[in-house]
């Protein structure tokens, strides 16, 4: 698969707690340079990044991140605040405890509330696959499909594991036709990236693919 094609699926990501504006700015510059789908950055930097980028690249941010156990009202407020500051895309974390308690109606209600707050912008729902059983993952595929969200996303990258090929394959088998897939966490090679795309992932949350592209610049990229 062509490197440019892979990069066009990447949400170039920097979500480390210690991230500075200078580092965020560098991620924005690289995202534009290499034709990424978006930059995925902390909410506190959304306004500045949007002002810096203008229309050059979409800005994605995270809600209820990374643990997912904020109240629905807080997640809605975070979303509305991010949108006011210029976010184009929202990646929200579900309440994992509600999954374990089988509070499916509450999870569905929350995702719908956040989706409504997005004002038509893209919503990706992070279900943190490493903490779920296969049955729970399948149920979440059903709920995300019913919710009207745009994507189901594997992982925050802050828990015990990231995306796996098996989980992306499972998503592809169980989400509805209007739900896309984002694989995130631990995508460290071009082969990983290509495999996830071939398995059905439309987006990749990664910081490393751009670094690999930078390494190939001298080879004629």
C-alpha positions in Angstrom: 0.0 0.0 0.0 1.3 3.5 -0.9 2.7 5.4 2.0 0.6 8.5 1.2 -2.5 6.3 1.3 -1.6 5.1 4.7 -0.9 8.6 6.0 -4.3 9.8 4.7 -5.9 7.4 7.2 -3.9 8.6 10.2 -5.1 10.8 13.0 -1.6 12.1 13.9 -1.7 11.9 17.7 -0.1 13.6 20.7 -2.0 13.1 24.0 0.8 12.7 26.5 0.1 14.6 29.8 3.4 16.6 29.4 2.7 17.8 25.9 3.7 21.4 25.3 2.4 23.8 22.7 5.7 23.6 20.8 5.2 19.9 20.6 1.6 20.3 19.5 2.6 22.8 16.9 5.2 20.3 15.5 2.5 17.6 15.3 0.2 20.1 13.4 3.0 21.0 11.0 3.8 17.3 10.4 0.1 16.4 10.0 -0.2 19.0 7.2 3.1 18.1 5.6 2.3 14.4 5.4 -1.4 14.7 4.4 -2.9 13.1 7.6 -6.6 12.9 8.2 -6.4 15.0 11.4 -4.3 15.8 14.4 -5.7 14.4 17.7 -4.6 16.6 20.6 -5.7 17.5 24.2 -8.7 19.7 24.6 -6.6 22.5 26.1 -4.8 23.0 22.8 -7.8 22.9 20.4 -8.4 26.6 20.2 -4.8 27.5 19.6 -4.3 24.6 17.1 -7.4 25.6 15.2 -6.3 29.2 14.9 -2.8 28.0 13.8 -4.0 25.5 11.2 -7.1 27.3 9.8 -8.4 25.0 7.0 -5.2 23.2 6.4 -6.0 20.2 8.7 -8.9 18.9 10.8 -8.5 19.1 14.6 -9.6 16.1 16.7 -9.8 16.0 20.5 -10.7 13.6 23.3 -13.6 13.6 25.7 -13.9 11.8 29.0 -10.3 10.8 28.4 -8.7 8.4 29.2 -10.9 6.7 31.9 -14.4 7.4 30.6 -16.1 7.7 34.0 -17.0 11.3 33.9 -20.7 12.0 34.1 -22.7 12.4 30.9 -23.2 16.1 31.7 -19.5 16.6 32.0 -18.8 14.8 28.7 -21.5 16.9 27.0 -20.0 20.1 28.4 -16.5 19.0 27.3 -17.8 18.3 23.8 -19.6 21.6 23.5 -16.5 23.5 24.7 -14.3 21.7 22.2 -16.7 22.5 19.4 -16.8 26.2 20.4 -13.0 26.2 20.3 -12.9 24.7 16.8 -12.7 21.0 17.1 -13.7 19.2 13.9 -13.9 15.7 15.4 -14.5 14.2 18.8 -13.2 10.9 20.3 -15.1 10.0 23.5 -14.5 7.3 26.0 -17.4 5.2 27.2 -18.1 4.4 30.8 -16.4 0.9 31.1 -18.1 0.3 34.5 -21.5 0.6 32.8 -20.5 -2.1 30.3 -19.5 -4.4 33.2 -22.8 -3.6 34.9 -24.7 -4.1 31.6 -26.2 -0.7 31.8 -26.7 -0.7 28.0 -29.4 2.0 28.0 -27.3 4.4 29.9 -24.4 3.9 27.5 -26.6 4.4 24.5 -28.2 7.5 26.0 -24.7 9.0 26.7 -23.3 8.4 23.3 -26.5 9.9 21.7 -26.1 13.0 24.0 -22.5 13.5 23.0 -23.4 13.0 19.3 -26.1 15.6 19.5 -23.6 18.0 21.1 -21.2 17.5 18.2 -23.5 19.5 15.9 -23.0 17.3 12.9 -19.3 16.8 13.4 -17.7 13.3 13.5 -17.9 11.3 16.7 -15.7 8.4 17.4 -16.6 6.1 20.4 -13.6 4.6 22.3 -14.7 1.3 23.9 -11.2 0.3 25.3 -11.2 -3.3 23.9 -8.4 -4.5 26.2 -10.8 -4.2 29.2 -13.8 -6.0 27.5 -14.8 -9.6 26.8 -15.7 -10.6 23.3 -19.4 -10.6 24.2 -19.0 -7.0 25.5 -17.2 -5.9 22.4 -20.0 -7.3 20.2 -22.6 -5.6 22.3 -20.8 -2.3 22.0 -20.7 -2.7 18.2 -24.5 -2.9 18.4 -24.9 0.1 20.7 -22.5 2.3 18.7 -24.4 1.4 15.5 -27.7 2.2 17.1 -26.4 5.5 18.6 -25.7 7.2 15.3 -22.0 7.7 16.1 -19.7 7.8 13.1 -16.9 5.5 14.3 -16.1 2.8 16.8 -12.5 3.1 18.2 -10.5 0.3 19.8 -8.4 2.1 22.5 -7.2 5.2 24.3 -3.6 4.0 24.2 -3.5 4.7 28.0 -4.8 1.3 29.3 -3.3 -2.2 29.3 -3.1 -2.7 25.5 -4.0 -1.1 22.2 -5.5 -2.1 18.9 -5.3 -5.7 17.8 -6.0 -7.2 14.4 -8.6 -9.6 16.0 -10.6 -6.7 17.4 -10.7 -4.8 14.1 -11.8 -7.9 12.4 -14.5 -8.4 15.1 -15.7 -4.8 14.6 -15.9 -5.3 10.9 -18.2 -8.3 11.4 -20.5 -6.7 13.9 -20.9 -2.9 13.3 -23.6 -1.6 11.0 -22.8 -0.3 7.5 -22.8 3.4 8.6 -20.2 2.9 11.3 -16.5 3.2 10.5 -13.6 1.8 12.5 -10.6 3.5 14.1 -7.7 1.4 15.4 -5.5 3.1 18.0 -2.8 2.3 20.4 0.5 0.5 19.7 0.5 0.9 15.9 4.2 1.0 15.4 5.0 -0.1 11.9 3.9 0.5 8.3 2.9 -3.2 8.2 0.7 -2.7 11.3 -0.9 0.2 9.6 -1.5 -1.6 6.3 -2.9 -4.6 8.1 -5.4 -2.6 10.1 -6.6 -0.7 7.0 -6.9 -4.0 5.0 -8.9 -5.5 7.8 -11.4 -2.6 7.7 -10.0 0.3 9.7 -10.7 3.7 8.1 -8.7 5.7 10.6 -5.5 4.9 12.6 -4.7 6.8 15.8 -0.9 6.9 15.9 2.1 9.1 16.5 4.7 6.7 14.9 3.6 6.4 11.3 4.6 10.1 10.5 7.9 9.4 12.2 8.4 6.5 9.8 7.5 8.7 6.9 10.0 11.3 8.0 12.6 8.5 8.0 11.7 7.7 4.4 12.0 11.3 3.1 15.5 10.7 2.0 14.4 7.6 0.1 12.2 9.7 -2.2 8.9 10.1 -0.4 
